Amino acid sequence: MTQYLLTVHGSDEDYAEVTPEQMQEMFTAVDRFNQKLQADDVWVFAGGLESVASASVVDASGDAPVVTDGPYLETKEHIGGFWIIDVPDAETAVQYATEGSRACQGKVEVRPFQAEPPADA
């Protein structure tokens, strides 16, 4: 089994005209999807993220750490939430990402975690 990160991407524009009722429908659909992941025994962890306005960036590559406000990347789209699932292959991960995309009504990126090196390496 391989763990995959499914990330939900979107921009403020994507959700600018979403009504509170529509947002609640998305939350309900995502909750049902989360329950399915757990029932299918592929759930590892998931979470929704606060607005990018709450982000901080820490750079400790120099002598002293530097902490700045805001997201690391200046982009139109940001990660709004994620799932970590444990499935046999990329095809299965994409199938779950398709269901997640429908639930949150947004784009979902699928990326495998790096494989662990052998214990004797």
C-alpha positions in Angstrom: 0.0 0.0 0.0 1.1 3.5 -0.7 0.1 6.7 1.0 -1.2 9.5 -1.3 -1.8 13.2 -0.5 -5.0 14.5 -2.1 -5.0 18.3 -1.9 -8.0 20.6 -2.6 -7.0 23.6 -4.6 -9.0 26.8 -5.3 -9.0 30.5 -5.4 -11.1 33.1 -3.6 -12.8 33.7 -7.0 -13.8 30.0 -7.1 -15.9 30.4 -4.0 -16.9 34.1 -4.2 -20.5 33.4 -5.3 -21.1 30.3 -3.2 -24.0 30.8 -0.9 -24.0 29.7 2.7 -26.5 27.0 1.7 -24.2 25.7 -1.1 -21.3 25.8 1.3 -23.2 23.7 3.8 -24.0 21.2 1.0 -20.3 20.9 0.2 -19.5 20.4 3.9 -22.1 17.6 4.1 -20.8 16.0 0.9 -17.2 16.1 2.2 -18.3 14.6 5.5 -20.0 11.7 3.7 -16.8 11.3 1.6 -14.7 11.2 4.8 -17.0 8.6 6.3 -16.6 6.5 3.1 -12.8 6.7 3.3 -13.0 5.5 6.9 -15.4 2.7 6.0 -13.2 1.6 3.1 -10.2 1.6 5.6 -8.1 3.9 3.4 -8.3 6.9 5.7 -5.1 8.1 7.3 -5.8 11.8 8.1 -7.6 14.8 6.6 -8.2 18.4 7.4 -9.5 21.7 6.1 -7.2 24.7 6.3 -8.0 28.2 7.5 -7.6 31.1 5.0 -4.1 31.9 3.6 -4.4 35.2 5.6 -3.6 33.1 8.7 -0.4 31.6 7.2 3.1 32.2 8.4 6.4 31.2 6.7 9.4 30.2 8.8 12.9 30.3 7.2 15.5 28.9 9.5 18.1 28.4 6.8 20.3 31.2 8.1 21.7 32.1 11.4 18.4 33.2 12.9 14.9 32.1 11.9 12.9 34.6 10.0 9.1 34.5 10.3 6.9 36.3 7.8 3.2 36.7 7.4 1.3 35.2 4.5 1.6 32.2 2.3 5.0 31.0 1.0 3.9 31.3 -2.6 2.2 34.3 -4.2 -0.4 32.4 -6.2 -4.0 32.8 -7.3 -4.9 29.3 -6.0 -4.2 27.9 -2.6 -4.6 24.6 -0.7 -7.9 24.6 1.1 -7.7 21.1 2.6 -6.3 17.7 2.1 -6.7 14.0 2.7 -4.0 11.4 3.2 -5.1 7.9 2.1 -3.4 4.6 2.0 -4.3 2.7 -1.2 -2.7 0.0 -3.5 -2.0 2.2 -6.5 -2.2 5.5 -8.3 -5.4 4.5 -10.2 -7.2 3.9 -6.9 -6.0 7.2 -5.5 -7.3 9.0 -8.6 -10.7 7.2 -8.1 -10.9 8.5 -4.6 -9.7 12.0 -5.7 -12.6 12.0 -8.2 -15.1 11.4 -5.4 -13.4 14.1 -3.2 -13.4 16.6 -6.1 -17.2 16.0 -6.5 -17.8 16.4 -2.8 -15.9 19.7 -2.4 -16.7 20.9 -5.9 -13.1 21.8 -6.6 -9.8 20.5 -8.1 -8.0 17.8 -6.2 -4.3 17.1 -6.8 -3.0 13.5 -6.3 0.6 12.9 -5.2 2.2 9.8 -3.7 4.5 10.1 -0.7 8.1 9.1 -1.3 8.8 5.5 -0.7 10.7 4.6 2.5 14.3 3.5 1.8 15.0 -0.1 2.6 16.0 -0.7 6.2 19.4 -2.1 5.2 20.3 0.9 3.0 
